[in-house]
Amino acid sequence: WAESGAAAAVGKTTTIADGGYPGTGLVMPHRRPKGGDLTEWQAEHNREHKRVRARVEHVFARMKTWKILRDCRLKGDGVHHAMLGIARLHNLFQAA
């Protein structure tokens, strides 16, 4: 997480992750304690976490099929510029 530069890129923004990033400050699903169950609020938090992550993962899967992003991956920081454009279009759509 830190070595990839992602931690520096997101700064203090709340960021969700799967369970593979303990101790990083990322929002992760709660783990069931040995021999016990999650509390109701933990179970609800995990359900919401799964919903959000599913949406994000579906977006990533769809973007991988777009030719423009496949082509950008081969050229330096092309993906970065493509993602900025996609984010701007998304924000324009949300504002309308």
Contacts in CASP RR format, 6 or more apart in sequence:
PFRMAT RR
TARGET T0000
AUTHOR 0000-0000-0000
METHOD contacts of the structure
MODEL  1
WAESGAAAAVGKTTTIADGGYPGTGLVMPHRRPKGGDLTEWQAEHNREHK
RVRARVEHVFARMKTWKILRDCRLKGDGVHHAMLGIARLHNLFQAA
1 7 0 8 1.000
1 17 0 8 1.000
1 21 0 8 1.000
1 24 0 8 1.000
1 26 0 8 1.000
2 8 0 8 1.000
2 24 0 8 1.000
7 24 0 8 1.000
14 27 0 8 1.000
15 26 0 8 1.000
15 27 0 8 1.000
16 26 0 8 1.000
16 27 0 8 1.000
16 28 0 8 1.000
16 49 0 8 1.000
16 52 0 8 1.000
16 53 0 8 1.000
17 24 0 8 1.000
17 26 0 8 1.000
17 27 0 8 1.000
17 28 0 8 1.000
18 28 0 8 1.000
18 29 0 8 1.000
18 53 0 8 1.000
19 28 0 8 1.000
19 29 0 8 1.000
19 31 0 8 1.000
20 28 0 8 1.000
21 28 0 8 1.000
22 28 0 8 1.000
27 49 0 8 1.000
28 49 0 8 1.000
29 45 0 8 1.000
29 46 0 8 1.000
29 49 0 8 1.000
29 50 0 8 1.000
30 38 0 8 1.000
30 42 0 8 1.000
30 43 0 8 1.000
30 45 0 8 1.000
30 46 0 8 1.000
32 38 0 8 1.000
38 46 0 8 1.000
63 69 0 8 1.000
63 86 0 8 1.000
64 70 0 8 1.000
68 82 0 8 1.000
69 79 0 8 1.000
69 82 0 8 1.000
72 78 0 8 1.000
72 79 0 8 1.000
72 81 0 8 1.000
72 82 0 8 1.000
73 79 0 8 1.000
END
